[in-house]
Amino acid sequence: MSSPTNVRFPDAVDEGLSRYARRTGSRKSTVIVGAVREWLRMQAHPGIVFVTTIDGERRAALAVGPQVWTVAESWRQHEADVRTPTVVADALGLAVVDVETALAYWAEFHDEIDSLISRHHAAQDDALAAWERRRALDDL
């Protein structure tokens, strides 16, 4: 469910918003909702920022490092008996506080981050299959 909210923007802000919406093919309201959603998440999780990927997706990332999903994936790849924020921080070259920031974000938005991990694994599988098909041509 959504609720209407009246917001008045200064002319320069409204013009910039309109240009961005046209360029991305989005509605102004969609852009505003996305921006506010990201801002609220950043307020709740200091140290988290949002970055635009090459395909235009917006993803949570550490202000000083990688996207959150990479920290979550590293966390999963370590055995439970040796998995600590310190171990993951060492593996990724991050400060422990940054790993904790990413883990806190992942804990709140678990499904979103897990979906990104699954999509990246699928993309890696596709890339490997394409590489193997290409290598098979060498034997012809």
DSSP file (Angstrom, degrees, kcal/mol; ACC not computed):
  #  RESIDUE AA STRUCTURE BP1 BP2  ACC     N-H-->O    O-->H-N    N-H-->O    O-->H-N    TCO  KAPPA ALPHA  PHI   PSI    X-CA   Y-CA   Z-CA
    1    1 A M              0   0    0      0, 0.0     2,-0.3     0, 0.0     0, 0.0   0.000 360.0 360.0 360.0 146.0    0.0    0.0    0.0
    2    2 A S        -     0   0    0      0, 0.0     0, 0.0     0, 0.0     0, 0.0  -0.902 360.0-149.8-125.2 156.0    1.2    3.5   -0.7
    3    3 A S        -     0   0    0     -2,-0.3     2,-0.1     2,-0.0     0, 0.0  -0.984  23.8-115.9-126.4 137.6    0.3    6.8    0.8
    4    4 A P        -     0   0    0      0, 0.0     2,-0.4     0, 0.0     0, 0.0  -0.448  29.8-174.5 -72.9 141.6    0.4   10.2   -1.1
    5    5 A T        -     0   0    0     -2,-0.1     2,-0.6     2,-0.0    -2,-0.0  -0.993  19.0-137.9-136.4 128.1    2.8   12.8    0.2
    6    6 A N        +     0   0    0     -2,-0.4     2,-0.4     2,-0.0     0, 0.0  -0.762  26.9 176.4 -89.1 122.6    3.0   16.3   -1.2
    7    7 A V        -     0   0    0     -2,-0.6     2,-0.6     2,-0.0    -2,-0.0  -0.992  17.7-154.0-128.0 132.8    6.6   17.6   -1.6
    8    8 A R        -     0   0    0     -2,-0.4    -2,-0.0     6,-0.0     0, 0.0  -0.931  14.6-163.5-108.2 122.0    7.6   20.9   -3.2
    9    9 A F        -     0   0    0     -2,-0.6    -2,-0.0     1,-0.1     2,-0.0  -0.760  27.4-104.4-101.1 147.0   11.0   21.0   -4.7
   10   10 A P     >  -     0   0    0      0, 0.0     4,-2.6     0, 0.0     3,-0.4  -0.356  42.9-105.6 -59.0 152.6   13.1   24.0   -5.6
   11   11 A D  H  > S+     0   0    0      1,-0.2     4,-2.7     2,-0.2     5,-0.2   0.878 119.6  51.9 -52.6 -44.4   13.0   24.6   -9.4
   12   12 A A  H  > S+     0   0    0      1,-0.2     4,-2.1     2,-0.2    -1,-0.2   0.891 111.5  46.9 -63.4 -38.8   16.6   23.4   -9.8
   13   13 A V  H  > S+     0   0    0     -3,-0.4     4,-2.6     2,-0.2    -1,-0.2   0.923 113.3  48.6 -67.5 -44.0   15.9   20.2   -8.0
   14   14 A D  H  X S+     0   0    0     -4,-2.6     4,-2.6     2,-0.2    -2,-0.2   0.893 111.4  49.9 -64.1 -39.8   12.7   19.5   -9.9
   15   15 A E  H  X S+     0   0    0     -4,-2.7     4,-2.5    -5,-0.2    -1,-0.2   0.921 112.2  47.3 -65.0 -43.1   14.4   20.2  -13.2
   16   16 A G  H  X S+     0   0    0     -4,-2.1     4,-2.5    -5,-0.2    -2,-0.2   0.906 112.4  50.0 -63.4 -41.4   17.3   17.8  -12.3
   17   17 A L  H  X S+     0   0    0     -4,-2.6     4,-2.7     2,-0.2    -2,-0.2   0.918 110.8  49.5 -61.9 -44.6   14.8   15.2  -11.2
   18   18 A S  H  X S+     0   0    0     -4,-2.6     4,-2.5     2,-0.2    -2,-0.2   0.916 111.4  48.8 -62.4 -43.6   12.8   15.5  -14.4
   19   19 A R  H  X S+     0   0    0     -4,-2.5     4,-2.7     2,-0.2    -2,-0.2   0.929 112.9  47.7 -61.8 -44.9   15.9   15.2  -16.5
   20   20 A Y  H  X S+     0   0    0     -4,-2.5     4,-2.2     2,-0.2     6,-0.3   0.923 111.5  50.2 -62.8 -44.5   17.0   12.1  -14.6
   21   21 A A  H  X>S+     0   0    0     -4,-2.7     5,-2.1     1,-0.2     4,-1.0   0.915 112.8  46.6 -61.6 -43.4   13.6   10.5  -14.9
   22   22 A R  H ><5S+     0   0    0     -4,-2.5     3,-0.5     1,-0.2    -2,-0.2   0.934 112.0  50.7 -63.0 -45.3   13.5   11.1  -18.7
   23   23 A R  H 3<5S+     0   0    0     -4,-2.7    -2,-0.2     1,-0.2    -1,-0.2   0.852 118.3  37.5 -62.4 -35.7   17.0    9.8  -19.1
   24   24 A T  H 3<5S-     0   0    0     -4,-2.2    -1,-0.2    -5,-0.2    -2,-0.2   0.508 107.6-120.6 -95.4  -5.1   16.3    6.6  -17.2
   25   25 A G  T <<5 +     0   0    0     -4,-1.0     2,-0.2    -3,-0.5    -3,-0.2   0.799  69.6 131.9  70.8  27.7   12.7    6.1  -18.5
   26   26 A S      < -     0   0    0     -5,-2.1    -1,-0.2    -6,-0.3     2,-0.2  -0.688  61.8-108.5-108.7 161.7   11.4    6.3  -15.0
   27   27 A R     >  -     0   0    0     -2,-0.2     4,-2.1     1,-0.1     5,-0.2  -0.611  29.1-120.8 -81.3 150.6    8.6    8.2  -13.4
   28   28 A K  H  > S+     0   0    0     -2,-0.2     4,-2.5     1,-0.2     5,-0.2   0.905 114.7  54.1 -58.2 -41.0    9.6   11.0  -11.1
   29   29 A S  H  > S+     0   0    0      1,-0.2     4,-2.6     2,-0.2    -1,-0.2   0.872 106.6  51.7 -63.9 -35.9    7.7    9.3   -8.2
   30   30 A T  H  > S+     0   0    0      2,-0.2     4,-2.3     1,-0.2    -1,-0.2   0.909 110.4  48.4 -65.7 -42.0    9.6    6.1   -8.8
   31   31 A V  H  X S+     0   0    0     -4,-2.1     4,-2.4     2,-0.2    -2,-0.2   0.921 113.0  48.0 -62.9 -44.2   12.9    7.9   -8.6
   32   32 A I  H  X S+     0   0    0     -4,-2.5     4,-2.7     2,-0.2     5,-0.2   0.927 111.2  49.5 -64.3 -45.8   11.9    9.7   -5.4
   33   33 A V  H  X S+     0   0    0     -4,-2.6     4,-2.7     1,-0.2    -1,-0.2   0.927 112.6  48.2 -60.2 -44.7   10.7    6.5   -3.7
   34   34 A G  H  X S+     0   0    0     -4,-2.3     4,-2.4     1,-0.2    -1,-0.2   0.913 112.5  48.3 -61.8 -42.7   14.0    4.8   -4.6
   35   35 A A  H  X S+     0   0    0     -4,-2.4     4,-2.4     2,-0.2    -2,-0.2   0.912 113.7  45.9 -65.4 -42.6   16.1    7.7   -3.4
   36   36 A V  H  X S+     0   0    0     -4,-2.7     4,-2.8     2,-0.2     5,-0.2   0.910 111.3  52.8 -67.6 -41.2   14.2    7.9   -0.1
   37   37 A R  H  X S+     0   0    0     -4,-2.7     4,-2.2    -5,-0.2    -2,-0.2   0.939 112.1  45.3 -58.4 -47.5   14.4    4.1    0.4
   38   38 A E  H  X S+     0   0    0     -4,-2.4     4,-2.5     1,-0.2    -1,-0.2   0.917 112.1  51.9 -62.9 -42.8   18.2    4.2   -0.1
   39   39 A W  H  X S+     0   0    0     -4,-2.4     4,-2.2     1,-0.2    -2,-0.2   0.916 109.4  49.7 -60.8 -43.7   18.5    7.2    2.2
   40   40 A L  H  X S+     0   0    0     -4,-2.8     4,-2.0     1,-0.2    -1,-0.2   0.910 111.5  48.9 -62.2 -41.6   16.5    5.5    5.0
   41   41 A R  H  X S+     0   0    0     -4,-2.2     4,-1.6     1,-0.2    -1,-0.2   0.897 110.7  50.4 -65.2 -39.4   18.7    2.4    4.7
   42   42 A M  H  < S+     0   0    0     -4,-2.5     6,-0.3     1,-0.2    -1,-0.2   0.857 109.7  51.1 -67.4 -33.7   21.9    4.5    4.8
   43   43 A Q  H  < S+     0   0    0     -4,-2.2    -1,-0.2     1,-0.2    -2,-0.2   0.884 113.1  45.2 -68.4 -37.4   20.6    6.2    7.9
   44   44 A A  H  < S+     0   0    0     -4,-2.0    -2,-0.2     1,-0.3    -1,-0.2   0.744 122.9  37.1 -76.1 -23.4   19.9    2.9    9.6
   45   45 A H  S >< S-     0   0    0     -4,-1.6     3,-1.9    -5,-0.2    -1,-0.3  -0.676  80.0-158.0-131.9  77.1   23.2    1.4    8.5
   46   46 A P  T 3  S+     0   0    0      0, 0.0     3,-0.1     0, 0.0    -3,-0.1  -0.289  81.8  38.5 -55.7 137.6   26.0    4.1    8.6
   47   47 A G  T 3  S+     0   0    0      1,-0.4    16,-3.0    -5,-0.1     2,-0.4   0.277  92.3 109.5 100.9  -9.6   28.9    3.0    6.4
   48   48 A I  E <   +A   62   0A   0     -3,-1.9    -1,-0.4    -6,-0.3     2,-0.3  -0.850  40.4 171.2 -99.8 135.3   26.5    1.7    3.7
   49   49 A V  E     -A   61   0A   0     12,-3.0    12,-2.9    -2,-0.4     2,-0.4  -0.820  29.3-118.0-128.6 171.8   26.2    3.6    0.4
   50   50 A F  E     -A   60   0A   0     -2,-0.3     2,-0.3    10,-0.2    10,-0.2  -0.954  26.4-169.9-117.7 136.3   24.4    2.7   -2.9
   51   51 A V  E     -A   59   0A   0      8,-2.7     8,-2.8    -2,-0.4     2,-0.5  -0.890  22.3-123.8-122.3 152.0   26.2    2.3   -6.2
   52   52 A T  E     -A   58   0A   0     -2,-0.3     6,-0.2     6,-0.2     5,-0.1  -0.847  27.9-142.8 -95.7 126.9   25.0    1.9   -9.7
   53   53 A T    >   -     0   0    0      4,-3.1     3,-2.1    -2,-0.5    -1,-0.0  -0.281  32.1 -95.8 -81.0 172.5   26.2   -1.2  -11.5
   54   54 A I  T 3  S+     0   0    0      1,-0.3    -1,-0.1     2,-0.1    -2,-0.0   0.785 126.8  52.1 -60.8 -27.7   27.1   -1.3  -15.2
   55   55 A D  T 3  S-     0   0    0      2,-0.1    -1,-0.3     1,-0.0    -2,-0.0   0.302 123.9-102.3 -93.8  10.7   23.7   -2.7  -16.0
   56   56 A G  S <  S+     0   0    0     -3,-2.1    -2,-0.1     1,-0.3     2,-0.1   0.411  74.5 139.4  91.2  -2.3   21.9    0.2  -14.1
   57   57 A E        -     0   0    0     -5,-0.1    -4,-3.1     1,-0.0     2,-0.5  -0.441  49.4-131.9 -73.3 150.5   21.0   -1.7  -10.9
   58   58 A R  E     -A   52   0A   0     -6,-0.2     2,-0.3    -2,-0.1    -6,-0.2  -0.910  31.7-179.6-102.4 128.4   21.4    0.0   -7.6
   59   59 A R  E     -A   51   0A   0     -8,-2.8    -8,-2.7    -2,-0.5     2,-0.2  -0.958  30.5-110.4-133.1 147.6   23.2   -2.1   -4.9
   60   60 A A  E     +A   50   0A   0     -2,-0.3     8,-2.0   -10,-0.2     9,-0.4  -0.537  43.7 169.2 -72.6 137.1   24.3   -1.6   -1.4
   61   61 A A  E     -AB  49  67A   0    -12,-2.9   -12,-3.0     6,-0.3     6,-0.3  -0.961  40.3 -96.6-142.9 159.3   28.0   -1.3   -0.8
   62   62 A L  E >   -A   48   0A   0      4,-2.8     3,-1.3    -2,-0.3   -14,-0.2  -0.579  31.7-128.6 -72.6 141.7   30.4   -0.4    1.9
   63   63 A A  T 3  S+     0   0    0    -16,-3.0    -1,-0.1     1,-0.3   -15,-0.1   0.803 110.2  34.7 -60.5 -27.4   31.5    3.2    1.7
   64   64 A V  T 3  S-     0   0    0    -17,-0.3    -1,-0.3     2,-0.1   -16,-0.1   0.197 128.7  -0.2-112.3  14.5   35.1    2.0    1.9
   65   65 A G  S <  S-     0   0    0     -3,-1.3     3,-0.1     1,-0.2    29,-0.0  -0.732  91.6 -13.9-167.5-146.7   34.9   -1.2    0.0
   66   66 A P  S    S-     0   0    0      0, 0.0    -4,-2.8     0, 0.0    -1,-0.2  -0.057  71.9 -76.2 -77.3 174.0   33.0   -3.8   -1.9
   67   67 A Q  B >>  -B   61   0A   0     -6,-0.3     3,-1.1     1,-0.1     4,-0.9  -0.353  46.3-112.0 -65.2 152.6   29.3   -4.4   -2.4
   68   68 A V  H >> S+     0   0    0     -8,-2.0     4,-2.3     1,-0.3     3,-0.5   0.848 113.1  63.6 -58.5 -37.5   27.6   -6.1    0.6
   69   69 A W  H 3> S+     0   0    0     -9,-0.4     4,-2.7     1,-0.2    -1,-0.3   0.833  97.7  56.6 -60.9 -30.7   26.9   -9.3   -1.3
   70   70 A T  H <> S+     0   0    0     -3,-1.1     4,-2.0     2,-0.2    -1,-0.2   0.871 108.1  46.8 -69.6 -34.3   30.7   -9.9   -1.6
   71   71 A V  H <X S+     0   0    0     -4,-0.9     4,-2.5    -3,-0.5    -2,-0.2   0.917 113.3  49.4 -68.6 -43.1   31.1   -9.8    2.2
   72   72 A A  H  X S+     0   0    0     -4,-2.3     4,-2.2     2,-0.2    -2,-0.2   0.907 111.0  49.6 -62.4 -41.6   28.1  -12.0    2.7
   73   73 A E  H  X S+     0   0    0     -4,-2.7     4,-1.9     2,-0.2    -1,-0.2   0.914 110.8  49.3 -64.8 -41.9   29.5  -14.5    0.1
   74   74 A S  H  X S+     0   0    0     -4,-2.0     4,-1.0     2,-0.2    -1,-0.2   0.905 108.5  54.3 -62.7 -40.5   32.9  -14.5    1.8
   75   75 A W  H >< S+     0   0    0     -4,-2.5     3,-0.7     1,-0.2    -2,-0.2   0.929 110.5  46.2 -57.0 -46.4   31.1  -15.1    5.2
   76   76 A R  H 3< S+     0   0    0     -4,-2.2    -1,-0.2     1,-0.2    -2,-0.2   0.822 106.2  59.4 -67.2 -31.6   29.4  -18.1    3.7
   77   77 A Q  H 3< S+     0   0    0     -4,-1.9     2,-0.3    -5,-0.2    -1,-0.2   0.685  90.7  82.6 -75.7 -17.0   32.5  -19.5    2.2
   78   78 A H  S << S-     0   0    0     -4,-1.0     5,-0.1    -3,-0.7    10,-0.0  -0.698  92.9-105.5 -87.4 139.9   34.3  -19.7    5.5
   79   79 A E    >>  -     0   0    0     -2,-0.3     3,-1.6     1,-0.1     4,-1.1  -0.352  28.3-120.4 -62.0 142.3   33.7  -22.8    7.7
   80   80 A A  T 34 S+     0   0    0      1,-0.3     3,-0.2     2,-0.2    -1,-0.1   0.808 109.4  59.0 -57.3 -33.7   31.4  -22.0   10.6
   81   81 A D  T 34 S+     0   0    0      1,-0.2    -1,-0.3     3,-0.0    -2,-0.1   0.686 119.3  28.1 -74.5 -15.7   34.0  -23.1   13.2
   82   82 A V  T <4 S+     0   0    0     -3,-1.6     2,-0.6     2,-0.0    -1,-0.2   0.377  91.8 116.7-119.3   1.1   36.6  -20.5   11.9
   83   83 A R     <  +     0   0    0     -4,-1.1    -8,-0.0    -3,-0.2     3,-0.0  -0.614  32.8 142.9 -80.3 115.3   34.2  -17.9   10.6
   84   84 A T     >  -     0   0    0     -2,-0.6     4,-2.4     1,-0.1     5,-0.3  -0.948  63.3-106.8-140.7 160.9   34.5  -14.6   12.4
   85   85 A P  H  > S+     0   0    0      0, 0.0     4,-2.6     0, 0.0     5,-0.2   0.864 121.6  54.6 -56.7 -34.2   34.4  -11.0   11.3
   86   86 A T  H  > S+     0   0    0      2,-0.2     4,-2.4     1,-0.2     5,-0.2   0.921 107.8  47.8 -65.9 -44.0   38.1  -10.8   11.8
   87   87 A V  H  > S+     0   0    0      2,-0.2     4,-2.2     1,-0.2    -1,-0.2   0.929 115.2  45.1 -62.4 -46.1   38.8  -13.8    9.5
   88   88 A V  H  X S+     0   0    0     -4,-2.4     4,-2.1     2,-0.2     6,-0.2   0.904 111.5  53.1 -66.2 -40.8   36.5  -12.4    6.8
   89   89 A A  H  X>S+     0   0    0     -4,-2.6     5,-2.4    -5,-0.3     4,-1.3   0.921 110.3  47.7 -59.6 -44.1   38.0   -8.9    7.2
   90   90 A D  H  <5S+     0   0    0     -4,-2.4     3,-0.2     1,-0.2    -1,-0.2   0.907 111.0  51.2 -62.6 -42.1   41.5  -10.4    6.7
   91   91 A A  H  <5S+     0   0    0     -4,-2.2    -1,-0.2     1,-0.2    -2,-0.2   0.850 119.1  36.1 -64.5 -34.5   40.4  -12.3    3.7
   92   92 A L  H  <5S-     0   0    0     -4,-2.1    -1,-0.2    -5,-0.1    -2,-0.2   0.513 108.3-117.4 -98.4  -6.5   38.9   -9.3    2.0
   93   93 A G  T  <5S+     0   0    0     -4,-1.3     2,-0.2    -3,-0.2    -3,-0.2   0.855  71.7 129.1  72.1  34.0   41.4   -6.7    3.2
   94   94 A L      < -     0   0    0     -5,-2.4    -1,-0.2    -6,-0.2     2,-0.2  -0.713  64.8 -99.7-115.2 166.1   38.8   -4.8    5.2
   95   95 A A    >>  -     0   0    0     -2,-0.2     4,-1.7     1,-0.1     3,-0.7  -0.590  33.8-119.0 -78.7 149.8   38.5   -3.4    8.7
   96   96 A V  H 3> S+     0   0    0      1,-0.2     4,-2.6    -2,-0.2     5,-0.2   0.880 114.5  58.5 -57.4 -39.6   36.5   -5.6   11.1
   97   97 A V  H 3> S+     0   0    0      1,-0.2     4,-1.9     2,-0.2    -1,-0.2   0.851 104.4  51.3 -61.4 -33.7   34.0   -2.7   11.6
   98   98 A D  H <> S+     0   0    0     -3,-0.7     4,-2.2     2,-0.2    -1,-0.2   0.882 109.0  49.6 -71.5 -38.2   33.3   -2.7    7.8
   99   99 A V  H  X S+     0   0    0     -4,-1.7     4,-2.7     2,-0.2    -2,-0.2   0.924 110.8  50.7 -63.2 -43.6   32.6   -6.4    7.8
  100  100 A E  H  X S+     0   0    0     -4,-2.6     4,-2.3     2,-0.2    -2,-0.2   0.888 108.4  52.6 -61.1 -39.2   30.3   -5.9   10.8
  101  101 A T  H  X S+     0   0    0     -4,-1.9     4,-1.9     2,-0.2    -1,-0.2   0.935 111.6  45.4 -61.3 -46.9   28.5   -3.1    8.9
  102  102 A A  H  X S+     0   0    0     -4,-2.2     4,-2.6     1,-0.2    -2,-0.2   0.899 112.5  51.1 -64.6 -40.8   28.0   -5.3    5.9
  103  103 A L  H  X S+     0   0    0     -4,-2.7     4,-2.4     2,-0.2    -1,-0.2   0.883 108.5  51.7 -65.4 -38.1   26.8   -8.2    8.0
  104  104 A A  H  X S+     0   0    0     -4,-2.3     4,-1.4     2,-0.2    -1,-0.2   0.900 111.7  46.9 -64.8 -40.1   24.3   -6.0    9.8
  105  105 A Y  H  X S+     0   0    0     -4,-1.9     4,-2.4     2,-0.2     3,-0.2   0.927 112.1  50.3 -65.9 -44.4   22.9   -4.8    6.5
  106  106 A W  H  < S+     0   0    0     -4,-2.6    -2,-0.2     1,-0.2    -1,-0.2   0.891 106.2  56.5 -60.3 -40.7   22.7   -8.4    5.2
  107  107 A A  H >< S+     0   0    0     -4,-2.4     3,-0.5     1,-0.2    -1,-0.2   0.874 113.1  40.3 -60.4 -37.2   20.9   -9.4    8.4
  108  108 A E  H 3< S+     0   0    0     -4,-1.4    -2,-0.2    -3,-0.2    -1,-0.2   0.843 127.6  31.3 -81.2 -33.7   18.2   -6.8    7.7
  109  109 A F  T 3X S+     0   0    0     -4,-2.4     4,-2.2     1,-0.2     5,-0.2  -0.349  76.2 146.5-120.4  49.9   17.9   -7.4    4.0
  110  110 A H  H <>  +     0   0    0     -3,-0.5     4,-2.9     1,-0.2     5,-0.2   0.893  69.2  48.7 -56.2 -50.9   18.8  -11.1    3.8
  111  111 A D  H  > S+     0   0    0      1,-0.2     4,-2.2     2,-0.2    -1,-0.2   0.899 111.2  50.9 -61.4 -41.5   16.6  -12.1    0.9
  112  112 A E  H  > S+     0   0    0      2,-0.2     4,-1.7     1,-0.2    -1,-0.2   0.933 114.6  42.2 -61.8 -47.3   17.8   -9.2   -1.3
  113  113 A I  H  X S+     0   0    0     -4,-2.2     4,-2.2     2,-0.2    -2,-0.2   0.903 113.2  52.4 -69.7 -41.2   21.5  -10.0   -0.7
  114  114 A D  H  X S+     0   0    0     -4,-2.9     4,-2.4    -5,-0.2    -1,-0.2   0.877 107.5  53.6 -61.8 -36.9   21.0  -13.8   -1.0
  115  115 A S  H  X S+     0   0    0     -4,-2.2     4,-2.4    -5,-0.2    -1,-0.2   0.905 107.6  50.2 -64.0 -41.5   19.2  -13.1   -4.4
  116  116 A L  H  X S+     0   0    0     -4,-1.7     4,-2.4     2,-0.2    -2,-0.2   0.914 109.7  50.8 -62.0 -42.4   22.3  -11.1   -5.6
  117  117 A I  H  X S+     0   0    0     -4,-2.2     4,-2.3     1,-0.2    -2,-0.2   0.932 110.9  48.6 -61.0 -45.5   24.6  -13.9   -4.5
  118  118 A S  H  X S+     0   0    0     -4,-2.4     4,-2.3     1,-0.2    -1,-0.2   0.907 111.0  50.3 -61.2 -42.6   22.5  -16.5   -6.4
  119  119 A R  H  X S+     0   0    0     -4,-2.4     4,-2.3     1,-0.2    -1,-0.2   0.893 110.3  49.6 -64.7 -39.5   22.4  -14.3   -9.5
  120  120 A H  H  X S+     0   0    0     -4,-2.4     4,-2.4     2,-0.2    -1,-0.2   0.897 110.0  50.7 -66.9 -39.2   26.2  -13.8   -9.5
  121  121 A H  H  X S+     0   0    0     -4,-2.3     4,-2.4     2,-0.2    -2,-0.2   0.918 110.7  49.5 -63.1 -41.8   26.7  -17.6   -9.1
  122  122 A A  H  X S+     0   0    0     -4,-2.3     4,-2.4     2,-0.2    -2,-0.2   0.907 110.8  49.7 -63.2 -41.5   24.4  -18.2  -12.1
  123  123 A A  H  X S+     0   0    0     -4,-2.3     4,-2.4     2,-0.2    -1,-0.2   0.889 110.6  50.1 -64.8 -38.9   26.3  -15.6  -14.2
  124  124 A Q  H  X S+     0   0    0     -4,-2.4     4,-2.4     2,-0.2    -2,-0.2   0.907 110.2  50.0 -65.2 -41.2   29.6  -17.2  -13.2
  125  125 A D  H  X S+     0   0    0     -4,-2.4     4,-2.4     2,-0.2    -2,-0.2   0.912 111.2  49.2 -62.2 -42.8   28.2  -20.6  -14.3
  126  126 A D  H  X S+     0   0    0     -4,-2.4     4,-2.3     2,-0.2    -2,-0.2   0.908 110.9  49.7 -62.9 -42.6   27.1  -19.2  -17.6
  127  127 A A  H  X S+     0   0    0     -4,-2.4     4,-2.3     2,-0.2    -2,-0.2   0.902 111.0  49.2 -64.7 -40.8   30.5  -17.6  -18.2
  128  128 A L  H  X S+     0   0    0     -4,-2.4     4,-2.6     2,-0.2    -2,-0.2   0.920 110.6  50.3 -64.0 -43.4   32.3  -20.9  -17.5
  129  129 A A  H  X S+     0   0    0     -4,-2.4     4,-2.3     1,-0.2    -2,-0.2   0.900 111.0  49.1 -62.3 -40.7   30.0  -22.8  -19.8
  130  130 A A  H  X S+     0   0    0     -4,-2.3     4,-2.2     2,-0.2    -1,-0.2   0.909 111.4  49.5 -64.6 -41.7   30.6  -20.2  -22.6
  131  131 A W  H  X S+     0   0    0     -4,-2.3     4,-2.5     1,-0.2    -2,-0.2   0.914 110.9  49.7 -63.0 -43.1   34.3  -20.5  -22.0
  132  132 A E  H  X S+     0   0    0     -4,-2.6     4,-1.8     2,-0.2    -2,-0.2   0.885 109.6  51.3 -64.7 -39.0   34.2  -24.3  -22.2
  133  133 A R  H  X S+     0   0    0     -4,-2.3     4,-0.8     2,-0.2    -1,-0.2   0.918 111.9  47.5 -63.1 -42.1   32.2  -24.2  -25.4
  134  134 A R  H >X S+     0   0    0     -4,-2.2     3,-1.0     1,-0.2     4,-0.5   0.917 109.9  51.6 -65.1 -43.0   34.8  -21.9  -26.9
  135  135 A R  H >< S+     0   0    0     -4,-2.5     3,-1.3     1,-0.3     4,-0.4   0.837 100.2  64.6 -63.5 -32.4   37.7  -24.1  -25.8
  136  136 A A  H >< S+     0   0    0     -4,-1.8     3,-1.1     1,-0.3    -1,-0.3   0.795  92.1  63.9 -62.2 -27.5   35.9  -27.1  -27.4
  137  137 A L  H X< S+     0   0    0     -3,-1.0     3,-1.4    -4,-0.8    -1,-0.3   0.772  89.0  68.4 -66.9 -24.7   36.4  -25.4  -30.7
  138  138 A D  T << S+     0   0    0     -3,-1.3    -1,-0.2    -4,-0.5    -2,-0.2   0.770  95.1  56.3 -64.5 -24.7   40.2  -25.7  -30.3
  139  139 A D  T <         0   0    0     -3,-1.1    -1,-0.3    -4,-0.4    -2,-0.2   0.490 360.0 360.0 -86.8  -3.7   39.9  -29.5  -30.6
  140  140 A L    <         0   0    0     -3,-1.4    -1,-0.2    -4,-0.2    -2,-0.1   0.481 360.0 360.0 -78.3 360.0   38.2  -29.3  -34.0
